[in-house]
């Protein structure tokens, strides 16, 4: 709380839940704090009001897509209709959600983002291909794999979704020999990234590996206490607030990873929009965003994040702490889940 209070982030206490205006100010201050921490911006008193009055103009709003199936190019680069051609091998790059313009440290405005859609590990490649085909409105698919026929599964998914950006999450399910075997087939299929191929603790095997595909650490980089040497063999870090211990620690980990030249991804371990919202702050700094947690839930909170196909945005008000008046009752902070 001391660090939060220093930057004007500590919520007020009182008999009732926080008001909508107080929560809105809190969210704005968090985004301002994130920019200040990561980009070392000048904001002498980073409250929402002082940031609004900063001389630098806020970044322009991203215009909504004109078609249902395509995200704005500033959020995700447009892809050709077919992606069976090999990827460029001169450098390992992860296509980025971020605009080329560096965020303005003094701005408190959050940027609309796009999430991946996760395709779970199913019994057969055909079933996974069907699931990928059904996710037609999502331009980026994250595919769960293990050591059982990984190439065949990705070939089936690529055939079903030649338009999609594909990333792989092996969930520690590959051996080092299998990883080396799949790199060339995956490159030919246009796979953009491989997440956590090896078990945590086996990361040293990645040292010196010449991979044409960026490799991302998930379980191998949980929080700031993991030694920096662990991430040396990775090109990207997946930050999850559940792992780091909260937003403040996640911001510090993001700063450390960026300083080390790593790309950033934000992930989740399931949850309602109340869990996705603070991760949305980290998403402002990330090249790949996986905040599809509410997709697998029967219901979300009453005032959820705004999901429009792959696009994610914040609601105008009421996400945290709002009291919704109904005839004869008041719905408070911990009663906002639809039953």
Residue pairs with C-beta under 8 A, 6 or more apart in sequence:
1 10
3 248
4 10
4 248
7 29
7 32
7 33
7 36
7 46
8 29
8 33
8 45
8 46
8 47
9 26
9 29
9 30
9 33
11 18
11 22
11 23
11 26
12 18
12 22
16 323
16 332
17 321
17 322
17 323
17 332
17 333
18 26
18 320
18 321
18 333
19 321
19 322
20 317
20 318
20 321
20 322
22 321
23 317
23 318
23 319
23 320
23 321
23 322
24 48
24 317
25 47
25 48
26 320
27 110
27 277
27 314
27 319
27 320
28 48
28 51
28 108
29 46
29 47
29 48
29 108
30 247
30 278
30 281
31 107
31 108
31 109
31 110
31 281
31 284
32 43
32 46
32 47
32 48
32 51
32 106
32 107
32 108
33 46
33 251
34 251
34 281
34 282
34 284
34 285
35 41
35 43
35 103
35 104
35 105
35 106
35 107
35 284
36 43
36 46
36 105
37 251
37 252
37 255
38 251
38 254
38 255
38 258
38 285
39 102
39 103
39 105
40 105
41 104
41 105
41 106
42 105
42 106
43 50
43 51
43 54
43 105
43 106
44 50
48 108
51 106
51 107
51 108
52 108
54 104
54 106
54 107
55 106
56 104
56 105
56 106
56 107
57 104
58 104
58 107
58 108
58 109
59 99
59 101
59 103
59 104
59 107
59 109
59 111
61 109
61 112
62 72
62 74
62 75
62 111
62 112
63 72
64 72
64 308
64 311
65 71
65 72
65 311
68 137
68 309
69 136
69 137
69 139
69 309
70 78
70 139
71 114
71 139
71 310
71 311
74 99
75 97
75 112
75 113
75 114
75 311
76 95
76 97
76 114
76 139
76 140
76 165
77 95
77 96
79 139
79 163
79 164
79 165
81 162
81 163
82 162
82 163
83 158
83 162
83 163
83 164
83 189
83 190
84 158
84 162
84 188
84 189
84 190
85 190
86 187
86 188
86 190
87 187
87 190
87 191
87 192
87 212
87 213
89 187
89 212
92 211
92 212
92 213
92 214
92 235
93 214
94 192
94 193
94 214
94 235
94 236
94 263
94 287
94 288
95 165
95 192
95 287
96 263
96 287
96 288
97 113
97 114
97 283
97 286
97 287
97 288
97 289
98 285
98 286
98 287
99 111
103 111
103 284
103 285
110 280
110 281
110 284
110 313
110 314
111 284
112 311
112 312
112 313
113 280
113 283
113 284
113 286
113 289
113 291
113 311
113 312
113 313
114 139
114 140
114 289
114 310
114 311
114 312
115 138
115 140
115 289
115 290
115 291
115 292
115 307
115 310
115 312
116 138
116 140
116 141
116 142
116 167
116 288
116 289
116 290
116 292
116 310
117 135
117 138
117 140
117 141
117 142
117 292
117 295
117 310
118 141
118 142
118 143
118 144
118 169
118 290
118 292
118 295
119 128
119 131
119 132
119 135
119 141
119 142
119 143
119 144
119 157
120 128
120 131
120 144
121 128
121 144
121 145
121 146
122 128
122 131
125 149
125 152
125 153
125 155
125 156
125 157
126 156
128 143
128 153
128 156
128 157
129 156
129 157
129 159
129 160
130 160
132 141
132 143
132 157
132 160
132 161
132 164
133 160
133 161
135 141
135 161
136 161
137 309
137 310
138 164
138 309
138 310
139 163
139 164
139 165
139 310
140 164
140 165
140 166
140 167
140 288
140 310
141 157
141 161
141 164
141 165
141 166
141 167
142 167
142 168
142 169
142 195
142 290
143 153
143 154
143 157
143 166
143 167
143 168
143 169
144 169
144 171
145 153
145 154
145 168
145 169
145 170
145 171
145 173
145 174
146 170
146 171
146 173
146 174
147 173
147 174
147 175
147 178
150 168
150 170
150 174
150 178
150 182
151 182
151 185
151 186
154 166
154 168
154 185
154 186
154 189
154 191
155 185
155 189
157 164
157 166
158 166
158 189
158 190
165 192
166 189
166 190
166 191
166 192
167 191
167 192
167 193
167 194
167 195
167 288
168 186
168 191
168 193
168 194
168 195
169 195
169 196
169 218
170 179
170 194
170 195
170 196
170 197
171 195
171 196
171 218
171 219
172 196
172 197
172 198
172 199
172 200
172 219
173 197
174 182
174 197
174 198
175 198
176 198
176 202
176 205
179 194
179 197
179 198
179 209
180 209
183 211
183 212
183 213
184 212
186 194
186 213
187 212
187 213
191 213
192 213
192 214
193 213
193 214
193 215
193 216
193 236
193 288
194 211
194 213
194 214
194 215
194 216
195 215
195 216
195 218
195 238
195 265
196 216
196 217
196 218
196 219
196 220
196 238
197 215
198 205
198 206
198 220
199 219
200 219
200 220
201 220
203 217
203 220
203 230
203 231
203 233
203 234
204 233
205 233
206 215
206 233
206 234
207 232
207 233
209 215
209 233
214 235
214 236
214 263
215 233
215 234
215 235
215 236
216 234
216 235
216 236
216 237
216 238
216 263
216 265
216 288
217 230
217 231
217 234
217 236
217 237
217 238
218 238
218 240
218 267
220 226
220 230
220 231
220 234
221 230
221 231
221 234
221 237
221 238
221 253
221 257
222 243
222 244
223 243
223 244
223 245
223 249
223 253
224 244
224 249
224 252
224 253
224 256
228 256
228 260
231 237
231 257
231 260
231 262
234 262
235 262
235 263
236 262
236 263
236 264
236 265
236 287
236 288
237 253
237 257
237 262
237 263
237 264
237 265
238 265
238 266
238 267
238 290
239 250
239 253
239 254
239 257
239 264
239 265
239 266
239 267
239 282
239 286
240 250
240 266
240 267
240 268
240 269
240 279
241 247
241 250
241 268
241 275
241 278
241 279
241 282
242 268
242 269
243 269
244 250
244 253
246 278
247 278
247 281
247 282
250 279
250 282
251 281
251 282
254 264
254 282
254 285
257 264
258 264
258 285
263 287
263 288
264 282
264 285
264 286
264 287
264 288
265 286
265 287
265 288
265 289
265 290
266 279
266 282
266 283
266 286
266 288
266 289
266 290
266 291
267 279
267 290
267 291
268 275
268 276
268 279
268 290
268 291
268 292
268 293
269 293
270 293
270 296
270 297
271 293
271 294
272 293
272 294
272 297
272 300
272 301
272 304
272 337
273 294
273 300
273 301
273 303
273 304
273 305
273 319
274 301
274 319
274 320
275 293
276 291
276 293
276 294
276 305
276 312
277 305
277 314
277 319
277 320
279 291
280 291
280 305
280 312
280 314
283 289
283 291
283 312
289 312
291 305
291 312
294 300
294 304
294 305
294 307
299 337
299 338
299 339
300 338
301 319
301 336
301 337
301 338
302 318
302 324
302 331
302 336
302 337
302 338
303 315
303 317
303 318
303 319
303 322
303 324
303 336
304 315
304 319
305 312
305 313
305 314
305 315
305 319
306 312
306 313
306 314
306 315
318 324
320 333
321 333
322 333
322 336
323 330
323 331
323 332
324 330
324 331
324 336
